[in-house]
Amino acid sequence: MTDNEEQKPLLKVIDQNATPEDVAAIVAVFSALGSAGGAPKKKQRSLWATPQLRTPLHPGSNAWRASGLPH
Protein backbone atom coordinates (compact mmCIF):
# COMPACT_ATOMS: atom_id res chain seq x y z
CA MET A 1 0.00 0.00 0.00
CA THR A 2 1.35 3.42 -0.87
CA ASP A 3 1.10 6.54 1.26
CA ASN A 4 -1.46 8.04 -1.13
CA GLU A 5 -3.89 5.12 -0.86
CA GLU A 6 -6.57 5.30 1.78
CA GLN A 7 -7.25 2.10 3.70
CA LYS A 8 -10.87 0.95 3.64
CA PRO A 9 -12.48 0.43 7.07
CA LEU A 10 -12.89 -3.16 8.26
CA LEU A 11 -16.25 -2.39 9.87
CA LYS A 12 -18.89 0.09 8.79
CA VAL A 13 -21.80 0.96 11.11
CA ILE A 14 -24.79 2.10 9.09
CA ASP A 15 -27.09 2.95 12.02
CA GLN A 16 -26.76 6.69 12.48
CA ASN A 17 -28.15 6.49 16.02
CA ALA A 18 -25.44 4.08 17.23
CA THR A 19 -23.67 5.24 20.35
CA PRO A 20 -19.94 4.71 20.92
CA GLU A 21 -20.92 2.03 23.43
CA ASP A 22 -22.94 0.18 20.77
CA VAL A 23 -20.01 0.28 18.36
CA ALA A 24 -17.65 -0.92 21.10
CA ALA A 25 -19.99 -3.83 21.88
CA ILE A 26 -20.11 -4.87 18.22
CA VAL A 27 -16.33 -4.69 17.90
CA ALA A 28 -15.92 -6.74 21.10
CA VAL A 29 -18.23 -9.48 19.78
CA PHE A 30 -16.42 -9.71 16.46
CA SER A 31 -13.04 -9.72 18.21
CA ALA A 32 -14.14 -12.57 20.46
CA LEU A 33 -15.18 -14.65 17.45
CA GLY A 34 -11.62 -14.68 16.18
CA SER A 35 -10.52 -15.40 12.66
CA ALA A 36 -12.23 -17.72 10.21
CA GLY A 37 -9.02 -19.69 9.74
CA GLY A 38 -10.14 -22.45 12.08
CA ALA A 39 -7.98 -24.35 14.52
CA PRO A 40 -4.24 -24.18 13.99
CA LYS A 41 -2.73 -27.19 12.27
CA LYS A 42 -0.82 -29.62 14.43
CA LYS A 43 2.87 -29.71 13.65
CA GLN A 44 3.90 -33.08 12.28
CA ARG A 45 6.21 -34.94 14.64
CA SER A 46 9.72 -35.58 13.40
CA LEU A 47 10.68 -39.19 12.75
CA TRP A 48 13.78 -38.60 14.88
CA ALA A 49 11.48 -38.21 17.89
CA THR A 50 9.66 -41.50 17.28
CA PRO A 51 10.62 -43.90 20.10
CA GLN A 52 9.80 -47.00 18.02
CA LEU A 53 12.69 -46.24 15.66
CA ARG A 54 15.32 -46.12 18.39
CA THR A 55 16.85 -49.21 19.91
CA PRO A 56 16.44 -49.46 23.68
CA LEU A 57 19.42 -48.72 25.90
CA HIS A 58 20.50 -51.46 28.27
CA PRO A 59 22.64 -50.42 31.25
CA GLY A 60 25.57 -52.54 32.24
CA SER A 61 29.29 -52.99 31.78
CA ASN A 62 30.54 -51.61 28.44
CA ALA A 63 27.04 -50.33 27.63
CA TRP A 64 28.45 -47.06 26.33
CA ARG A 65 30.69 -48.95 23.89
CA ALA A 66 27.89 -51.30 22.78
CA SER A 67 25.58 -48.34 22.10
CA GLY A 68 27.75 -47.31 19.14
CA LEU A 69 28.02 -50.74 17.59
CA PRO A 70 25.60 -51.90 14.87
CA HIS A 71 23.03 -54.49 15.90
Protein Blocks (a to p, Z undefined) as FASTA:
>chain_A
ZZkbccddfbdcfbfkbcfklmmmmmmmmmmnopakbpaddddddfklpmklpccddede
hklmmmmpcZZ
